[in-house]
Amino acid sequence: MKKILILGGTTEARQLAEKLVEDFRVTLSLAGRTESPVAQGVPVRSGGFGGADGLAAYLREAGIDLLIDATHPYAAQISANAAQASRLTGVPILALRRPGWKPVDGDRWTQVDTTGDAVHALGSTPRRAFLALGRQEVAAFEAAPQHHYVIRSVDRVEPKLAVPDATYLLARGPFREADERALLEEHRIDVVVSKNSGGEATYGKIAAARALGIEVVMVRRPFLPEVPSTETVDELAALVDKFWVDHLLDPVAERGV
Ligand code: NAP
């Protein structure tokens, strides 16, 4: 059985692993940051590899035949490492690249490049901001303590931000638009700060902001390496099958026989 390493940490990675595990020896890799990750239903390894070289060594030692990058679109470092490890080892790579959201009529988006730029985009006048960002990213908002923040994260934000006025919510998606709308209204939010994660699970807040006429400060996606990719789990599973059907990964085909 061919061996596949899936770099995960996303719902799609788990779904893909569950699909591929019937025909391949699949290992799902997690960064190991979330305190209580959801059950994955396939063999899991956890923790960093030690950069691109470490990942390359893992691919060689574990005899991996195919590497799949199904990490979150903002996890730019591991995606860069994956592309580099593939180049170093010759292990083919495919990626699942969830498409980003596009603004539609009624959206009030201010697009910025970094979380630091998002802090500036809030301006100097105190506002009530909903931060739908990871716990690592929210620290940047200490630079603007004049705002009231509602911060939602999967894991507890520790230490708390050094700002006088912040409310912390713990929750894991998916989030429905109606619930997001109620949340924005309850906390009298006038600006949402979000990553352009794409997908359905976290789009509710964007749709709710549009319905309420609330500005969204949208942090643009980071640069990701160009590797063969698809946008959905089903397309990627089909591409994996095609790889082997075409004998692209067949050792006989590789020898040019
Ligand atoms: P990152 O900045 O791209 O990666 C930092 C380091 O974490 C990597 O260099 C690697 O360490 C390790 N790492 C990341 N993903 C890994 C994986 N799947 N398996 C093993 N090691 C991994 O990543 P991040 O933005 O901190 O995200 C960490 C994880 O959370 C990823 O699995 C990602 O899919 C998931 N996630 C991220 C976001 C987000 O907004 N960034 C949102 C939802 C889920 P070494 O160099 O030591 O190998």
Boltz pocket constraint, residues with backbone or C-beta under 6 A from the ligand:
constraints:
  - pocket:
      binder: B
      contacts: [[A, 6], [A, 7], [A, 8], [A, 9], [A, 10], [A, 29], [A, 30], [A, 31], [A, 33], [A, 45], [A, 46], [A, 47], [A, 48], [A, 49], [A, 50], [A, 51], [A, 52], [A, 54], [A, 55], [A, 70], [A, 71], [A, 72], [A, 74], [A, 75], [A, 76], [A, 77], [A, 78], [A, 79], [A, 81], [A, 134], [A, 195]]
      max_distance: 6.0
